[in-house]
Structures are given as C-alpha cells and as structure tokens.
Amino acid sequence: MSRISVRGFAVASATAVTTVGAVVGVAAGHDQGTTDRVEATAADQTLLADIPAGQNVRAQAASLTQQADTQSEAAESAAKKDAEEAARKQAAEDATAKKEAADEAAKKKEAEEKAKEREKEDKEQISSRSATRDASSFPAKGSYSTAEVQAMARSMVPGDQFQCFSNIVNNESSWDYTATNASSGAYGLVQSLPGSKMASAGADWRTNPATQIKWGLGYMNERYGSPCGAWSFWQANQWY
C-alpha cells in the first residue's frame, strides 16, 4: 500500500471512528471530551503512516553521501595519478637535459683539447720549418770538415729538431756530404735518391753541404712533419 493510500485510509478510518464516537458519546451522555480523544487517536495514526516516507528520505540522503564520497575518492585518485605522471615526465625531461648537457660539455672539452693539440703541432711545425740560418749565408769552399758540416746543420736546423736530424745523417752518411750508395745511387748527407732532387735547393748540391742540409730539412718537414717525425719512421723501417 502506498503512502497516499495509507494516509487516505487512516483519515477515512479516523472520520468513521469520530462519527461513531460522537453518536456513542451522545447516547452515553459524553460530549466534547470523547470527541477530542478520538481525533487525537486518528492524528496519531496519520503520523504513523508517515514513517515510511521519513525512512526513504534518510536512505536517499545516505545514498547521496556515499555517492559523493565515492566521487571524491575517484577524483583524488585521478589527481594523484596525474601528479605521478607529471612527476615521471619531468624526471625524464630532467634526465634527458642533464645527459645532453653532459654530452655537450664532453664535446666542448674534446674540441678544446684538439685545438690545443693542433696549436702545439702548428708551433712545432713552424719551429721545425724555420731554419735559424739559410744555406746561402755560408761562404763556398772547396771542401768541408765533418765539424764544419755539423756546425752548418746546427745553424740551420731548429734546436729541438737537431738531434733527430743528426741521428738520420749519422745512419745515412756519417756526415759525409759526398757519400754515394753504390747500389742505389743515393747521394749526400741525407742520401737523396736520386741525388739530383737536391737541385731544387741549389745548383751546388754536389759540393755544398749547406745546400744538402737545406734540401734534407725541407724533405723531412714536408713528408714527416719534422726531422723527429722522420727519425721515428726511420727507426721503425730503417729508411725514410
């Protein structure tokens, strides 16, 4: 039975009881007091009929509260996941940026080291290729002693390269500017092959040790970077 039908039934019943009570009261000599008690009883029945409606309201309120709590928990969970995902992405971006910065720093350091190395090599080559004295500054003579030839070389070959130059000449000709290899035809202090190559340094290449030194120094610089570069190759191969 619905709330409306129950209430209607209760009201109808109360009306009927009131009517009967009034009749009975008149007949029994009772008046208004009896009628009031009957109406109060009918009113109580009406209030009792309203109880199911109150229970429904409380149940609906509880259901709405539970839904609100569920939605709040879901929102908090979603917000937490979003925050965790944002933190993960930020951490990944920071790690990538850090790696890129480290790689850039490493490349910069490597470039600086290479630049310093090139600068050092350039200085060495400039030093090696810059003779302290030109061959033409020595007066021509009919013959030269070993000491004189060595003195020429010291004047023409940069100091930091002289020992390497001397090592090659010692092994190639023992400082004899007229030395000739019988099998190959190599000639002079540095054993130019053929000897006529030294004409690029001077027409007197056969008789002037200064001309031979000039040519030999240029050959070592051009082919090996320096006399010491030539000496390193000579040690490994017994020729240069």
C-alpha positions as CSV (number, residue, x, y, z in Angstrom):
1,M,0.0,0.0,0.0
2,S,1.4,3.4,-1.0
3,R,2.0,6.4,1.4
4,I,-1.1,8.2,-0.1
5,S,-3.4,5.2,0.1
6,V,-2.3,4.5,3.7
7,R,-2.9,8.2,4.7
8,G,-6.2,8.2,3.0
9,F,-7.2,5.0,4.7
10,A,-6.2,6.4,8.0
11,V,-8.1,9.6,7.5
12,A,-11.2,7.7,6.4
13,S,-10.9,5.4,9.4
14,A,-10.5,8.3,11.7
15,T,-13.5,10.1,10.3
16,A,-15.5,6.9,10.7
17,V,-14.4,6.5,14.3
18,T,-15.1,10.1,15.1
19,T,-18.6,9.8,13.7
20,V,-19.3,6.6,15.6
21,G,-17.8,8.0,18.8
22,A,-19.9,11.1,18.6
23,V,-23.0,9.1,18.3
24,V,-22.0,6.8,21.1
25,G,-21.0,9.8,23.2
26,V,-24.3,11.5,22.8
27,A,-26.0,8.3,23.5
28,A,-23.9,7.7,26.6
29,G,-24.1,11.2,27.8
30,H,-20.5,12.1,26.8
31,D,-19.7,15.1,24.7
32,Q,-16.6,17.1,23.5
33,G,-14.0,15.2,25.6
34,T,-14.7,11.9,23.9
35,T,-14.5,13.5,20.5
36,D,-11.1,15.0,21.3
37,R,-9.7,11.7,22.3
38,V,-10.9,10.0,19.1
39,E,-9.5,12.8,16.9
40,A,-6.1,12.5,18.8
41,T,-6.1,8.8,18.1
42,A,-6.8,9.5,14.4
43,A,-4.0,12.0,14.2
44,D,-1.5,9.6,15.8
45,Q,-2.5,7.0,13.1
46,T,-1.8,9.7,10.4
47,L,1.7,10.4,11.8
48,L,2.5,6.7,12.0
49,A,1.5,6.4,8.4
50,D,4.2,9.0,7.5
51,I,7.1,6.9,9.0
52,P,8.0,5.0,5.7
53,A,8.4,8.3,3.9
54,G,11.0,9.5,6.5
55,Q,13.0,6.3,6.2
56,N,13.1,6.7,2.4
57,V,14.5,10.3,2.8
58,R,17.2,9.1,5.2
59,A,18.1,6.2,2.8
60,Q,18.3,8.6,-0.1
61,A,20.5,11.0,1.9
62,A,22.8,8.2,2.9
63,S,23.0,7.1,-0.8
64,L,23.8,10.6,-1.9
65,T,26.5,10.9,0.7
66,Q,28.0,7.6,-0.3
67,Q,28.0,8.7,-4.0
68,A,29.7,12.0,-3.0
69,D,32.3,10.1,-1.1
70,T,32.9,7.7,-4.0
71,Q,33.2,10.6,-6.5
72,S,35.6,12.4,-4.1
73,E,37.8,9.3,-3.8
74,A,37.8,8.8,-7.5
75,A,38.8,12.5,-8.1
76,E,41.6,12.2,-5.5
77,S,42.9,9.0,-7.2
78,A,42.8,10.6,-10.6
79,A,44.6,13.7,-9.3
80,K,47.3,11.5,-7.7
81,K,47.8,9.6,-10.9
82,D,48.1,12.9,-12.9
83,A,50.6,14.2,-10.4
84,E,52.7,11.0,-10.5
85,E,52.6,11.0,-14.3
86,A,53.7,14.7,-14.4
87,A,56.5,13.9,-12.0
88,R,57.6,11.0,-14.1
89,K,57.6,13.1,-17.3
90,Q,59.5,15.9,-15.5
91,A,62.1,13.5,-14.2
92,A,62.6,12.0,-17.7
93,E,62.9,15.5,-19.2
94,D,65.4,16.5,-16.5
95,A,67.4,13.3,-17.1
96,T,67.5,14.0,-20.9
97,A,68.5,17.6,-20.3
98,K,71.3,16.5,-18.0
99,K,72.6,14.0,-20.4
100,E,72.5,16.5,-23.3
101,A,74.4,19.0,-21.1
102,A,77.0,16.3,-20.2
103,D,77.4,15.4,-23.8
104,E,77.8,19.0,-24.8
105,A,80.4,19.6,-22.1
106,A,82.3,16.5,-23.2
107,K,82.2,17.6,-26.9
108,K,83.4,21.1,-25.9
109,K,86.2,19.7,-23.8
110,E,87.3,17.4,-26.6
111,A,87.2,20.3,-29.1
112,E,89.3,22.4,-26.8
113,E,91.9,19.6,-26.3
114,K,92.1,19.1,-30.1
115,A,92.5,22.8,-30.6
116,K,95.4,22.8,-28.1
117,E,96.9,19.8,-29.7
118,R,96.7,21.4,-33.2
119,E,98.1,24.6,-31.8
120,K,101.0,22.7,-30.3
121,E,101.6,20.8,-33.6
122,D,101.5,24.0,-35.6
123,K,104.1,25.6,-33.3
124,E,106.3,22.6,-33.6
125,Q,106.0,22.6,-37.4
126,I,106.7,26.3,-37.6
127,S,109.7,25.8,-35.3
128,S,110.8,22.8,-37.4
129,R,110.4,24.6,-40.7
130,S,112.1,27.8,-39.7
131,A,115.8,27.4,-40.1
132,T,117.9,29.7,-38.0
133,R,120.3,30.3,-40.9
134,D,119.9,30.0,-44.7
135,A,122.3,27.9,-46.8
136,S,123.3,30.9,-48.9
137,S,124.8,32.6,-45.8
138,F,127.7,30.2,-45.8
139,P,130.7,31.0,-48.0
140,A,131.5,28.4,-50.6
141,K,134.6,26.3,-50.0
142,G,136.4,23.6,-51.9
143,S,135.9,21.1,-49.0
144,Y,134.4,20.9,-45.6
145,S,135.3,19.0,-42.4
146,T,132.8,16.9,-40.5
147,A,132.9,19.5,-37.7
148,E,132.1,22.3,-40.2
149,V,129.3,20.4,-41.7
150,Q,127.8,19.7,-38.3
151,A,128.2,23.4,-37.4
152,M,126.2,24.3,-40.5
153,A,123.5,21.9,-39.6
154,R,123.2,23.3,-36.0
155,S,122.9,26.8,-37.5
156,M,120.2,25.7,-40.0
157,V,118.1,23.1,-38.1
158,P,115.9,24.2,-35.2
159,G,117.4,23.3,-31.8
160,D,114.6,20.9,-30.8
161,Q,114.9,19.0,-34.0
162,F,118.7,18.9,-34.4
163,Q,119.3,15.6,-32.6
164,C,116.7,13.8,-34.7
165,F,118.3,15.3,-37.9
166,S,121.7,14.3,-36.7
167,N,120.6,10.7,-36.0
168,I,119.3,10.3,-39.6
169,V,122.5,11.8,-41.1
170,N,124.7,9.6,-38.9
171,N,122.9,6.5,-40.1
172,E,122.6,7.6,-43.8
173,S,126.1,9.1,-44.5
174,S,128.1,9.5,-41.3
175,W,128.2,13.3,-42.1
176,D,130.0,12.7,-45.4
177,Y,128.4,15.1,-47.9
178,T,130.0,13.2,-50.8
179,A,128.7,9.8,-49.7
180,T,127.3,7.7,-52.5
181,N,125.3,4.5,-52.3
182,A,126.9,2.1,-54.8
183,S,123.7,0.0,-55.3
184,S,121.0,2.7,-55.4
185,G,122.9,5.9,-56.3
186,A,121.6,7.8,-53.3
187,Y,123.9,10.8,-52.6
188,G,125.0,13.2,-49.9
189,L,124.4,13.8,-46.2
190,V,120.7,12.7,-46.3
191,Q,121.1,10.2,-49.2
192,S,118.8,11.8,-51.6
193,L,117.5,9.3,-54.3
194,P,118.3,10.3,-56.9
195,G,120.8,13.0,-55.7
196,S,119.6,15.4,-58.4
197,K,116.5,16.0,-56.4
198,M,118.6,18.3,-54.2
199,A,119.0,20.7,-57.2
200,S,115.7,22.3,-56.1
201,A,117.7,23.7,-53.1
202,G,120.7,24.8,-55.1
203,A,122.7,24.1,-58.2
204,D,125.8,23.3,-56.0
205,W,124.1,20.3,-54.3
206,R,127.0,18.0,-55.1
207,T,129.6,20.1,-53.3
208,N,127.9,22.3,-50.8
209,P,126.7,20.6,-47.6
210,A,124.6,23.6,-46.7
211,T,122.5,23.0,-49.8
212,Q,122.1,19.4,-48.9
213,I,121.1,20.3,-45.3
214,K,118.6,22.7,-46.7
215,W,117.0,20.2,-49.0
216,G,117.0,17.4,-46.4
217,L,115.4,19.6,-43.8
218,G,112.6,20.6,-46.3
219,Y,112.1,16.9,-47.3
220,M,111.7,15.8,-43.7
221,N,109.3,18.6,-42.8
222,E,107.2,18.0,-45.9
223,R,107.0,14.3,-45.7
224,Y,107.0,13.6,-42.0
225,G,106.2,16.9,-40.4
226,S,109.6,17.4,-38.8
227,P,113.1,15.7,-38.5
228,C,111.8,14.0,-35.4
229,G,108.9,12.6,-37.3
230,A,111.3,11.3,-40.0
231,W,113.5,9.8,-37.3
232,S,110.6,7.9,-35.8
233,F,109.7,6.5,-39.2
234,W,113.4,5.6,-39.8
235,Q,113.6,3.7,-36.5
236,A,110.6,1.6,-37.5
237,N,111.7,1.0,-41.1
238,Q,115.4,1.6,-41.4
239,W,114.7,4.1,-44.1
240,Y,112.7,7.3,-44.6
